Amino acid sequence: MNLTFWVGLSAAALTTASFFPQAWKTWHSQKADDFSWSYLLLFGAGILMWDLYGLLRQDAVILLANTVTLALVGVIILTKLRTSAR
């Protein structure tokens, strides 16, 4: 494992971890009104493309980090769907 691997792993960990507080707050407050649908859908599509890229490159770090981030975006989307139906 070289320096490039560790830099990539650190970047993936930090950017993925940065989304946890927002997903946590959204889930517990059950408020997602401040997120626009266009942001959530574009960001989610971008993360999905990163997942595909990681899969094609067979890069576990890219794949894992973006799968976790996509799940967190999914939490926000589900919360927005549930609360906008009220």
C-alpha positions as CSV (number, residue, x, y, z in Angstrom):
1,M,0.0,0.0,0.0
2,N,1.6,3.2,-1.2
3,L,1.1,6.9,-0.5
4,T,-1.5,7.2,-3.3
5,F,-3.7,4.5,-1.7
6,W,-3.5,6.3,1.7
7,V,-4.3,9.7,0.3
8,G,-7.3,8.2,-1.6
9,L,-8.5,6.4,1.5
10,S,-8.2,9.5,3.6
11,A,-10.1,11.6,1.1
12,A,-12.8,9.0,0.8
13,A,-13.2,8.7,4.5
14,L,-13.3,12.4,5.1
15,T,-15.8,13.2,2.4
16,T,-18.1,10.3,3.3
17,A,-17.9,11.1,7.0
18,S,-18.9,14.7,6.2
19,F,-22.3,13.5,5.1
20,F,-23.1,11.6,8.3
21,P,-24.0,14.6,10.4
22,Q,-26.4,15.9,7.8
23,A,-28.1,12.6,7.3
24,W,-28.3,12.1,11.1
25,K,-29.9,15.5,11.6
26,T,-32.3,15.1,8.8
27,W,-33.4,11.6,10.0
28,H,-33.9,12.7,13.6
29,S,-35.6,16.1,12.9
30,Q,-37.6,14.6,10.1
31,K,-37.1,17.8,8.2
32,A,-35.7,17.8,4.7
33,D,-37.4,20.9,3.3
34,D,-34.2,22.8,2.8
35,F,-32.9,20.2,0.3
36,S,-34.0,20.9,-3.2
37,W,-35.0,17.9,-5.3
38,S,-32.6,18.9,-8.1
39,Y,-29.7,18.9,-5.6
40,L,-30.6,15.5,-4.2
41,L,-31.2,13.9,-7.6
42,L,-28.1,15.3,-9.3
43,F,-25.9,14.6,-6.3
44,G,-27.3,11.1,-6.0
45,A,-26.8,10.5,-9.8
46,G,-23.2,11.7,-9.5
47,I,-22.5,9.4,-6.6
48,L,-24.1,6.5,-8.5
49,M,-21.7,7.3,-11.4
50,W,-18.7,7.3,-9.0
51,D,-19.9,3.9,-7.8
52,L,-20.0,2.6,-11.4
53,Y,-16.5,4.1,-11.9
54,G,-15.2,2.4,-8.8
55,L,-16.7,-0.9,-10.0
56,L,-15.3,-0.6,-13.5
57,R,-11.8,0.2,-12.1
58,Q,-12.2,-2.5,-9.4
59,D,-11.3,0.2,-6.8
60,A,-12.8,-0.9,-3.5
61,V,-12.1,2.4,-1.8
62,I,-14.1,4.4,-4.4
63,L,-16.8,1.9,-4.4
64,L,-17.2,1.6,-0.7
65,A,-17.1,5.3,0.0
66,N,-19.6,6.2,-2.6
67,T,-21.9,3.3,-1.7
68,V,-22.0,4.6,1.9
69,T,-22.6,8.2,0.7
70,L,-25.3,7.1,-1.7
71,A,-27.0,5.3,1.3
72,L,-26.8,8.5,3.3
73,V,-28.3,10.5,0.4
74,G,-31.0,7.9,0.3
75,V,-31.9,8.6,3.9
76,I,-32.3,12.2,3.1
77,I,-34.4,11.5,0.0
78,L,-36.6,9.0,1.9
79,T,-37.1,11.6,4.7
80,K,-38.0,14.3,2.1
81,L,-40.5,11.9,0.4
82,R,-42.1,11.1,3.7
83,T,-42.3,14.6,5.0
84,S,-43.5,16.2,1.7
85,A,-46.4,13.8,1.6
86,R,-47.8,15.3,4.8
